[in-house]
Amino acid sequence: MAKISISNETQNLTWQRMKRQAVPFAYLSPTLLLLAVLSFIPIATVVYYSLMNNVIITKDPPSFVGLDNYVKILSDKNFFNALGNTLFFAIASVIAHFVLGLLFAMLLNSKVVGPVTKSLFRVIYILPWVFTASIIAVLWRLLLYPNGVVNYFMLGAGFSTEPIEWLSSRQLALPTVTFINIWSGYPFYMVSFLAGLQGISEDLYEAGKIDGASGIQLFRFITLPQLKPVIISLAMLDFIWTTHQFTLIWMTTGGGPVRATEMLSTFTYKLAFTSYEFSLASTTAMLILALSLFVGVFYVRNQRSANE
Amino acid sequence: MSKMMARPTRTGLTKALVFIGLILGALFAGLPVLWMFASSFKSNTEIFAYPPRLVDSSFSFTAYTTVLGDPQQRRFFFNSYLISGLVTLFTLIVGTLAGYSFSRYDFKFKRFLNLVIIGVQSVPPITLMIPYFGLIVWLQLYNSYGALILTYMVFTLPYAIIMMTGYFNTLPRELDEAVMIDGGSSFVVLWKILVPISLPGIVSVGVYTFMLAWNEFLFALTLTKTNDMRTVPIGIQLLMGQHSFEWNQMLAMSVLGSLPVLILFLVSQRYFIAGMAAGSIKG
């Protein structure tokens, strides 16, 4: 009697062990399938396209051309123009998002504000974030229209004598779309910083005050270092996402005037769907991927060290 | 003595500065939105009237009734709701299963897969756009709901998995063991114990997923062709492309297009912000 039950138990254990090894993959199978179809295969395809000519919509059959497409793109000054615009757009956005996000989070976290006022302001501050890029584009085109409300105040305050062409001037278009992106993106930082600030122990500040630290010193030596892991993650993620921004540019300037706001994303889109140069578009798509992965590697590393 | 005198004035000054800062910030964030909202009730000719006024005599709901009365525009909304709803549903199912696996099991390649999933978030949509075009045509899904539902999951799923793994990790394993001892399978543990407990987390992941899907533009632009398959963001772009700008209709559609996300956000903001803080940064 006892023997049977023991052998049953060992059998049970082996069975359970086998099951335990298969089970996690069973739960993961839909994910693995989707990732293969939506990520690995497409990336392999885009690598392949970038090494070929005449892909997707062509009269002639595809032919292998090696790195010719890369040479072509890397000697195209319009590509470097788009790269420069993208870097300006992304770096300026990341810095301004950080500053505004932290400033607003600290204002909201201030002890002099009551909880009701706080939650009211928090909702207002998050507002820009709930609008999708195409709606943000409509909104700012309305405000920045030559006869629009922003120019009314610019003229009224004497900053300008004639309506400013915010989005169609070659000098102003890039700073303007960057500003719009700053406006729409800071709440992501703010929300994360708010959580981060609430996680900093009050004892640290008390100890600092006892040591006679000023407000600025408390900020520099307690707040900033405590937020550092959050800041690094956010900045990298934001940089990657901002370099991908397509909709906002497409719906405000379309990359114009005369390529003044051309980004890597709009440049690639036009190569593919305006010029039907799918091979060249795949090549720039690969270069954007390389840029993202370069930053992405640091992001993953940072996430991993934060987890361990 | 002097210290006691200085204290109240100093906190008073801080208080004043904080409130000035808060109000300036609220104007920066809120005024543009308020202006859009107010302008959507103006007639098309009054939108750029000089001098500009927040509310003027042309106040009416005409733009809204026009948008909602147009079957074409209604179709955009229907498509957006359907696609975003289904993407959210599928993402939550697949993401919960994967999160459970990552949280409760040790297996080969776990670390590697985890890194891949974090890494997929940094793949540019524009890189995927070209092969997706080929893939979707090959799957005969071009210009269908399936095309968008399938491709949207590439950016909704990694976030959901990371978040769900994080939630499940906070729940003690003793819960699972209690069920297992009673003879429950691993799926019972997930479905009867972990899912109900982590409902707030699931809600916040669902809201974020819905937002991402509702806002998507690039794939909707390239993978659909006819107006009966277009979504709201593309619908707004189509209005923009017309020869005469129907500003008030565009604005009304923008307001209507923001409503679902705004409502979802307001209803679930407590869960949502807590969820963001718990999962998105620490991974």
Boltz contact constraints between the chains, C-beta under 6 A:
constraints:
  - contact:
      token1: [A, 23]
      token2: [B, 186]
      max_distance: 6.0
  - contact:
      token1: [A, 24]
      token2: [B, 101]
      max_distance: 6.0
  - contact:
      token1: [A, 24]
      token2: [B, 105]
      max_distance: 6.0
  - contact:
      token1: [A, 24]
      token2: [B, 107]
      max_distance: 6.0
  - contact:
      token1: [A, 27]
      token2: [B, 97]
      max_distance: 6.0
  - contact:
      token1: [A, 27]
      token2: [B, 100]
      max_distance: 6.0
  - contact:
      token1: [A, 27]
      token2: [B, 101]
      max_distance: 6.0
  - contact:
      token1: [A, 28]
      token2: [B, 98]
      max_distance: 6.0
  - contact:
      token1: [A, 28]
      token2: [B, 101]
      max_distance: 6.0
  - contact:
      token1: [A, 30]
      token2: [B, 94]
      max_distance: 6.0
  - contact:
      token1: [A, 31]
      token2: [B, 94]
      max_distance: 6.0
  - contact:
      token1: [A, 31]
      token2: [B, 98]
      max_distance: 6.0
  - contact:
      token1: [A, 34]
      token2: [B, 153]
      max_distance: 6.0
  - contact:
      token1: [A, 38]
      token2: [B, 154]
      max_distance: 6.0
  - contact:
      token1: [A, 39]
      token2: [B, 120]
      max_distance: 6.0
  - contact:
      token1: [A, 42]
      token2: [B, 128]
      max_distance: 6.0
  - contact:
      token1: [A, 42]
      token2: [B, 131]
      max_distance: 6.0
  - contact:
      token1: [A, 45]
      token2: [B, 131]
      max_distance: 6.0
  - contact:
      token1: [A, 46]
      token2: [B, 127]
      max_distance: 6.0
  - contact:
      token1: [A, 46]
      token2: [B, 130]
      max_distance: 6.0
  - contact:
      token1: [A, 46]
      token2: [B, 131]
      max_distance: 6.0
  - contact:
      token1: [A, 56]
      token2: [B, 134]
      max_distance: 6.0
  - contact:
      token1: [A, 104]
      token2: [B, 25]
      max_distance: 6.0
  - contact:
      token1: [A, 107]
      token2: [B, 18]
      max_distance: 6.0
  - contact:
      token1: [A, 107]
      token2: [B, 21]
      max_distance: 6.0
  - contact:
      token1: [A, 107]
      token2: [B, 22]
      max_distance: 6.0
  - contact:
      token1: [A, 110]
      token2: [B, 18]
      max_distance: 6.0
  - contact:
      token1: [A, 112]
      token2: [B, 15]
      max_distance: 6.0
  - contact:
      token1: [A, 112]
      token2: [B, 18]
      max_distance: 6.0
  - contact:
      token1: [A, 121]
      token2: [B, 22]
      max_distance: 6.0
  - contact:
      token1: [A, 121]
      token2: [B, 26]
      max_distance: 6.0
  - contact:
      token1: [A, 124]
      token2: [B, 26]
      max_distance: 6.0
  - contact:
      token1: [A, 124]
      token2: [B, 29]
      max_distance: 6.0
  - contact:
      token1: [A, 124]
      token2: [B, 30]
      max_distance: 6.0
  - contact:
      token1: [A, 125]
      token2: [B, 29]
      max_distance: 6.0
  - contact:
      token1: [A, 127]
      token2: [B, 29]
      max_distance: 6.0
  - contact:
      token1: [A, 127]
      token2: [B, 33]
      max_distance: 6.0
  - contact:
      token1: [A, 128]
      token2: [B, 29]
      max_distance: 6.0
  - contact:
      token1: [A, 130]
      token2: [B, 261]
      max_distance: 6.0
  - contact:
      token1: [A, 130]
      token2: [B, 262]
      max_distance: 6.0
  - contact:
      token1: [A, 130]
      token2: [B, 265]
      max_distance: 6.0
  - contact:
      token1: [A, 131]
      token2: [B, 258]
      max_distance: 6.0
  - contact:
      token1: [A, 132]
      token2: [B, 215]
      max_distance: 6.0
  - contact:
      token1: [A, 132]
      token2: [B, 233]
      max_distance: 6.0
  - contact:
      token1: [A, 134]
      token2: [B, 217]
      max_distance: 6.0
  - contact:
      token1: [A, 134]
      token2: [B, 233]
      max_distance: 6.0
  - contact:
      token1: [A, 134]
      token2: [B, 236]
      max_distance: 6.0
  - contact:
      token1: [A, 134]
      token2: [B, 237]
      max_distance: 6.0
  - contact:
      token1: [A, 135]
      token2: [B, 254]
      max_distance: 6.0
  - contact:
      token1: [A, 135]
      token2: [B, 257]
      max_distance: 6.0
  - contact:
      token1: [A, 135]
      token2: [B, 258]
      max_distance: 6.0
  - contact:
      token1: [A, 138]
      token2: [B, 250]
      max_distance: 6.0
  - contact:
      token1: [A, 138]
      token2: [B, 254]
      max_distance: 6.0
  - contact:
      token1: [A, 139]
      token2: [B, 32]
      max_distance: 6.0
  - contact:
      token1: [A, 139]
      token2: [B, 36]
      max_distance: 6.0
  - contact:
      token1: [A, 143]
      token2: [B, 32]
      max_distance: 6.0
  - contact:
      token1: [A, 147]
      token2: [B, 48]
      max_distance: 6.0
  - contact:
      token1: [A, 149]
      token2: [B, 52]
      max_distance: 6.0
  - contact:
      token1: [A, 152]
      token2: [B, 52]
      max_distance: 6.0
  - contact:
      token1: [A, 191]
      token2: [B, 273]
      max_distance: 6.0
  - contact:
      token1: [A, 191]
      token2: [B, 276]
      max_distance: 6.0
  - contact:
      token1: [A, 192]
      token2: [B, 281]
      max_distance: 6.0
  - contact:
      token1: [A, 195]
      token2: [B, 277]
      max_distance: 6.0
  - contact:
      token1: [A, 230]
      token2: [B, 281]
      max_distance: 6.0
  - contact:
      token1: [A, 233]
      token2: [B, 281]
      max_distance: 6.0
  - contact:
      token1: [A, 240]
      token2: [B, 122]
      max_distance: 6.0
  - contact:
      token1: [A, 244]
      token2: [B, 124]
      max_distance: 6.0
  - contact:
      token1: [A, 246]
      token2: [B, 218]
      max_distance: 6.0
  - contact:
      token1: [A, 247]
      token2: [B, 217]
      max_distance: 6.0
  - contact:
      token1: [A, 265]
      token2: [B, 126]
      max_distance: 6.0
  - contact:
      token1: [A, 268]
      token2: [B, 126]
      max_distance: 6.0
  - contact:
      token1: [A, 272]
      token2: [B, 130]
      max_distance: 6.0
  - contact:
      token1: [A, 281]
      token2: [B, 130]
      max_distance: 6.0
  - contact:
      token1: [A, 282]
      token2: [B, 130]
      max_distance: 6.0
  - contact:
      token1: [A, 285]
      token2: [B, 126]
      max_distance: 6.0
  - contact:
      token1: [A, 285]
      token2: [B, 127]
      max_distance: 6.0
  - contact:
      token1: [A, 285]
      token2: [B, 130]
      max_distance: 6.0
  - contact:
      token1: [A, 288]
      token2: [B, 124]
      max_distance: 6.0
  - contact:
      token1: [A, 288]
      token2: [B, 127]
      max_distance: 6.0
  - contact:
      token1: [A, 289]
      token2: [B, 124]
      max_distance: 6.0
  - contact:
      token1: [A, 289]
      token2: [B, 127]
      max_distance: 6.0
  - contact:
      token1: [A, 292]
      token2: [B, 122]
      max_distance: 6.0
  - contact:
      token1: [A, 292]
      token2: [B, 124]
      max_distance: 6.0
  - contact:
      token1: [A, 296]
      token2: [B, 119]
      max_distance: 6.0
  - contact:
      token1: [A, 296]
      token2: [B, 122]
      max_distance: 6.0
  - contact:
      token1: [A, 300]
      token2: [B, 115]
      max_distance: 6.0
  - contact:
      token1: [A, 300]
      token2: [B, 118]
      max_distance: 6.0
  - contact:
      token1: [A, 300]
      token2: [B, 119]
      max_distance: 6.0
  - contact:
      token1: [A, 303]
      token2: [B, 118]
      max_distance: 6.0
  - contact:
      token1: [A, 303]
      token2: [B, 283]
      max_distance: 6.0
  - contact:
      token1: [A, 306]
      token2: [B, 282]
      max_distance: 6.0
  - contact:
      token1: [A, 307]
      token2: [B, 283]
      max_distance: 6.0
